[in-house]
Amino acid sequence: MRAARLEQALERLSAAICDVESELEAMKREHDPLASHIFVSRRRYLNVNDTKDGKRREMNARLSFDTACELGFRGSLDEWERLMDAVAKR
């Protein structure tokens, strides 16, 4: 009797593992809008021809930060600016 219950439990566990694996695959295929926004914003931030006082980068950072917040970014503007300037300049 215990062997039958153990076998049923293992079957349910196997089915649950298959469900989790299929959900993980589906998540990998889905498009992440925040990640895409970070990628594009960082590229624009680093490639902008800035003024001496840095106003153009500041304005671009604010605009992209607002969009990032709408997409689920939970950090502050300072954290966003650090994220945008994360790549060392050459």
C-alpha positions in Angstrom: 0.0 0.0 0.0 2.8 2.5 0.8 4.6 1.6 -2.4 1.5 2.5 -4.4 1.1 5.9 -2.6 4.8 6.6 -3.1 4.5 5.8 -6.8 1.5 8.1 -7.1 3.3 10.9 -5.3 6.3 10.5 -7.6 4.0 10.7 -10.6 2.5 13.9 -9.3 5.9 15.3 -8.6 7.1 14.4 -12.1 4.0 16.1 -13.6 4.6 19.2 -11.4 8.3 19.4 -12.5 7.2 19.2 -16.2 4.7 22.0 -15.6 7.4 24.2 -14.0 9.8 23.5 -16.8 7.3 24.4 -19.4 6.4 27.7 -17.6 10.1 28.5 -17.4 10.5 28.0 -21.1 7.5 30.2 -21.8 9.0 32.9 -19.6 12.2 32.7 -21.5 10.4 33.2 -24.8 8.4 36.2 -23.5 9.6 39.8 -24.2 10.7 41.8 -21.2 9.8 45.4 -21.9 11.8 46.8 -19.0 15.0 45.0 -20.0 14.6 46.2 -23.6 14.1 49.8 -22.3 17.2 49.6 -20.2 19.2 48.3 -23.1 18.0 51.0 -25.5 18.2 53.8 -22.9 21.7 53.0 -21.9 22.9 53.0 -25.5 21.2 56.4 -26.1 22.5 57.8 -22.9 26.1 56.9 -23.6 26.0 58.0 -27.3 24.4 61.4 -26.8 26.5 64.4 -27.6 26.1 66.3 -24.4 26.5 70.0 -23.6 29.1 71.3 -21.2 26.7 71.5 -18.3 25.3 68.0 -18.9 21.7 69.1 -19.4 21.0 66.9 -22.4 22.0 63.7 -20.6 20.1 64.8 -17.5 16.9 65.4 -19.6 17.3 62.1 -21.4 17.8 60.3 -18.1 14.7 61.8 -16.6 12.5 61.0 -19.6 13.8 57.4 -19.8 13.4 57.1 -16.0 9.7 58.0 -16.2 9.2 55.3 -18.8 11.2 52.8 -16.8 8.9 53.5 -13.7 5.9 52.8 -15.8 7.4 49.5 -16.9 8.1 48.5 -13.3 11.5 50.0 -12.3 11.5 50.6 -8.5 14.7 52.5 -8.0 15.4 56.2 -7.7 16.5 58.6 -10.4 20.1 58.5 -9.0 20.1 54.7 -9.3 18.7 55.0 -12.9 21.5 57.4 -13.8 24.1 55.0 -12.3 22.6 52.2 -14.3 22.7 54.2 -17.5 26.4 55.1 -17.0 27.3 51.6 -15.9 29.6 51.0 -18.9 33.0 52.5 -18.7 33.7 55.1 -21.4 36.6 54.4 -23.8 
